[in-house]
Amino acid sequence: MFDHLNAMPEDPILGLMAAYRKDPREQKIDLGAGVYQNEQGQTPVMRAVQKAEDRLIEQQSTKAYQGIAGDPDYNQRVLNLLLGEEHKTLADGRAVSMQTPGGSGALRIGAEVIRRANPDARLWVGIPTWPNHIPLLGSSGFQIEQYPYYNQNNHRVDFDSMLGALEQVPQGDMVLLHGCCHNPTGSDLNHEQWQQVTELALQRGFIPFIDIAYQGLGDGLDEDAWGLRLMASRLPELVIASSCSKNFGLYRERTGSTSFICSDAKQPSIVLSQAMSIARQTYSMPPAHGALIVSMILDDKTLRAEWKDEVDEVRQRIQAMRKLLTDGISNNATSQDFSHISQQKGMFSFLGISKEQLTRLREDFGIYIVDSTRMNLAGINSGNIDYLCESILKVLSV
Ligand SMILES: Cc1ncc(COP(=O)(O)O)c(C=O)c1O
């Protein structure tokens, strides 16, 4: 039976990572992989996570099944983290959350529930977006439509075009939005733009599907949820996919959640039962370990404060690297403007150079950046910033 299968093409980012690993040059730099790296180039276990994990291992008395919806405390605490504890939808009983295997699992569960609720709904995706959005969400059966999001020339959100496209979205369709730290552009909607999209959603009757995978890495834990909280307070319905991979550094523990804001207090339990039935039919139950760690951290005042400090450190380190890079290449042979890098948020920005220049960076200098020129700014540190800037300046001067 397997002779009929053809090998799938290699994931371009994984291919780039393999090439990086094989590269014998000492000064090589990896700006491709989408994980946080600290000043030492490592992706560390966060201190609060390590402490919670130690405590968990000491306290655990069973590995018995946990339940289809995961840990109920985790579900409530993640909802509080997303919406803020005082959010009216919580008091009104209109919100519910279900633990999922990572943010990817959260997106898929969200998509499957939406497809059950409205099989005719199309999904509008801003371009560019995280490369896995379209395969991950499209394979649940959605017809995918696109709206323009980013202007590659001025490196800003192309808001007029975005709004123009969203003005055509009919009632009941879904619109995918990035909650913060847009991947790959680093360009987020500002408050006024969130308000405009919210009002348009109300007027047209489309429903936002918000993917928030970097809460805390842009402006702060609460600040990064501003748009999401606004939408949750203004709109009758909302679907949110969130991930603890980046802000808790729990990548391999697969810790995420799908949250649903419903138009009345009767719906959340029905929607949850649908989400649970989808989980049961696919992976049955989410892994417990990461969610128990997150739940413990969010509930324990000291651990939570320590975790928040670490998230602040991560964010400030990335911001500092953004500034060093922008300053280091601002005086370049072609007078190209790179100021967008210091203004954008989160782990990613486009460098915005040509394909030939990108290839030279890789071949002549061992600097690995994906073909779209999306860089992971967390791959920069004080040990490689000078070499990075010198190399970019050399490539720009030819
Ligand atoms: C925008 C976006 N959404 C979702 C995810 C999925 O995260 P997870 O690793 O938790 O599945 C990522 C991961 O890179 C992402 O960048």
Ligand as a Chemical Component Dictionary entry (heavy atoms), coordinates in Angstrom:
data_LIG
# 
_chem_comp.id                   LIG 
_chem_comp.type                 NON-POLYMER 
_chem_comp.pdbx_formal_charge   0 
_chem_comp.three_letter_code    LIG 
# 
loop_
_chem_comp_atom.comp_id 
_chem_comp_atom.atom_id 
_chem_comp_atom.alt_atom_id 
_chem_comp_atom.type_symbol 
_chem_comp_atom.charge 
_chem_comp_atom.model_Cartn_x 
_chem_comp_atom.model_Cartn_y 
_chem_comp_atom.model_Cartn_z 
_chem_comp_atom.pdbx_ordinal 
LIG C1 C1 C 0 1.367 32.621 14.921 1  
LIG C2 C2 C 0 1.533 31.268 15.510 2  
LIG N1 N1 N 0 0.449 30.576 15.868 3  
LIG C3 C3 C 0 0.537 29.347 16.404 4  
LIG C4 C4 C 0 1.754 28.754 16.611 5  
LIG C5 C5 C 0 1.782 27.347 17.165 6  
LIG O1 O1 O 0 2.381 27.220 18.347 7  
LIG P1 P1 P 0 2.565 25.789 19.046 8  
LIG O2 O2 O 0 4.007 25.470 18.920 9  
LIG O3 O3 O 0 2.139 26.029 20.450 10 
LIG O4 O4 O 0 1.718 24.808 18.357 11 
LIG C6 C6 C 0 2.918 29.432 16.256 12 
LIG C7 C7 C 0 4.231 28.814 16.450 13 
LIG O5 O5 O 0 5.235 29.213 15.973 14 
LIG C8 C8 C 0 2.809 30.718 15.704 15 
LIG O6 O6 O 0 3.878 31.432 15.349 16 
# 
loop_
_chem_comp_bond.comp_id 
_chem_comp_bond.atom_id_1 
_chem_comp_bond.atom_id_2 
_chem_comp_bond.value_order 
_chem_comp_bond.pdbx_ordinal 
LIG C1 C2 SING 1  
LIG C2 N1 SING 2  
LIG C2 C8 DOUB 3  
LIG N1 C3 DOUB 4  
LIG C3 C4 SING 5  
LIG C4 C5 SING 6  
LIG C4 C6 DOUB 7  
LIG C5 O1 SING 8  
LIG O1 P1 SING 9  
LIG P1 O2 DOUB 10 
LIG P1 O3 SING 11 
LIG P1 O4 SING 12 
LIG C6 C7 SING 13 
LIG C6 C8 SING 14 
LIG C7 O5 DOUB 15 
LIG C8 O6 SING 16 
# 
